[in-house]
Amino acid sequence: MNSFEIYNEIEDNLQAIYRSRLLTEILLSLNDSSRKLSQLREITGSTSQAIIPKLRKLEEDHLIETKEREYCLTPVGKIVASGVADSFATVGTVNKFKYFWSTHYIEGIPTPLL
């Protein structure tokens, strides 16, 4: 299955994460460590009323779970959050050094290393 076919298959889940600032911020913050609701409020600058439905969505998708009053990533959530973090790091690096990337020969770099 190629990337386009995978995208078409998971489009709804993918768009839910990338279109929601709050879902993305929750995943990225939990990628660092488990957090209490109060910490998520502080990190995201959002209210509990805004965060709780997003937490429930992430729980339904089996990306997070609650342990001892803290939210943490499930094993699948760690994979997803890592991928999200990597995609932001990639776009950030390209944007920061756009001139470099647009003026240098990159065809010699093996695809997996790009």
C-alpha positions as CSV (number, residue, x, y, z in Angstrom):
1,M,0.0,0.0,0.0
2,N,1.5,3.4,-1.0
3,S,1.3,6.6,1.1
4,F,-1.7,8.0,-0.8
5,E,-3.7,4.8,-0.2
6,I,-2.8,4.8,3.5
7,Y,-3.8,8.5,3.8
8,N,-7.2,7.8,2.2
9,E,-7.7,4.9,4.6
10,I,-6.9,7.0,7.8
11,E,-7.9,10.5,6.6
12,D,-10.4,11.1,9.3
13,N,-8.1,10.2,12.2
14,L,-5.2,12.0,10.7
15,Q,-7.2,15.2,10.1
16,A,-8.6,15.0,13.7
17,I,-5.1,15.2,15.1
18,Y,-3.6,17.8,12.7
19,R,-6.6,20.1,12.5
20,S,-7.1,20.3,16.3
21,R,-4.4,22.5,18.0
22,L,-5.5,21.0,21.3
23,L,-5.3,17.4,20.3
24,T,-1.9,18.0,18.9
25,E,-0.7,19.9,22.0
26,I,-2.0,17.1,24.3
27,L,-0.2,14.4,22.3
28,L,3.0,16.3,22.1
29,S,3.0,17.2,25.8
30,L,2.2,13.5,26.8
31,N,5.1,12.4,24.5
32,D,7.4,14.1,27.0
33,S,5.8,12.6,30.1
34,S,2.5,11.8,31.8
35,R,0.5,14.8,32.9
36,K,-2.3,15.7,35.2
37,L,-5.3,17.7,33.9
38,S,-4.0,20.8,35.7
39,Q,-0.7,20.5,33.9
40,L,-2.4,20.0,30.5
41,R,-4.5,23.2,31.2
42,E,-1.3,25.1,31.9
43,I,0.6,23.8,28.9
44,T,-2.2,24.3,26.4
45,G,-3.7,27.4,27.9
46,S,-7.1,25.8,27.7
47,T,-9.9,25.1,30.1
48,S,-10.9,21.7,31.5
49,Q,-14.1,22.0,29.6
50,A,-12.2,22.2,26.3
51,I,-9.6,19.6,27.2
52,I,-11.8,16.8,28.6
53,P,-13.6,16.0,25.4
54,K,-10.3,15.8,23.6
55,L,-8.9,13.5,26.2
56,R,-12.0,11.3,25.8
57,K,-11.5,11.2,22.0
58,L,-7.9,10.2,22.5
59,E,-9.0,7.5,25.0
60,E,-11.6,6.2,22.5
61,D,-8.9,6.0,19.9
62,H,-6.7,4.0,22.4
63,L,-3.9,6.7,22.2
64,I,-4.0,7.7,25.9
65,E,-5.0,6.1,29.2
66,T,-5.3,7.3,32.8
67,K,-3.0,6.0,35.5
68,E,-3.1,7.3,39.0
69,R,-4.9,10.5,38.0
70,E,-2.5,11.2,35.2
71,Y,-2.9,10.9,31.5
72,C,-0.2,9.0,29.6
73,L,0.3,7.6,26.1
74,T,-0.5,4.0,25.4
75,P,2.1,2.1,23.4
76,V,0.1,2.9,20.2
77,G,-0.1,6.5,21.4
78,K,3.6,6.7,21.8
79,I,4.1,5.6,18.1
80,V,1.5,8.2,16.9
81,A,2.9,11.1,19.1
82,S,6.4,10.3,18.0
83,G,5.4,10.5,14.4
84,V,3.5,13.8,14.9
85,A,6.6,15.2,16.7
86,D,8.8,14.0,13.8
87,S,6.6,15.5,11.2
88,F,6.7,18.9,13.0
89,A,10.5,18.7,13.4
90,T,10.8,17.9,9.6
91,V,8.6,20.8,8.5
92,G,10.3,23.1,11.0
93,T,13.7,22.2,9.8
94,V,12.8,22.7,6.1
95,N,11.2,26.0,6.9
96,K,14.1,27.3,8.9
97,F,16.6,26.3,6.2
98,K,14.4,26.7,3.2
99,Y,17.1,28.4,1.1
100,F,19.6,25.6,1.9
101,W,17.2,22.8,0.9
102,S,16.1,24.6,-2.2
103,T,19.6,25.3,-3.5
104,H,21.4,22.0,-2.7
105,Y,21.4,18.7,-4.5
106,I,19.5,16.2,-2.2
107,E,18.8,13.5,-4.8
108,G,21.9,11.7,-3.6
109,I,20.5,11.3,-0.1
110,P,18.8,7.9,0.4
111,T,15.0,8.3,0.7
112,P,14.8,6.7,4.2
113,L,17.3,9.4,5.5
114,L,15.4,12.3,4.0
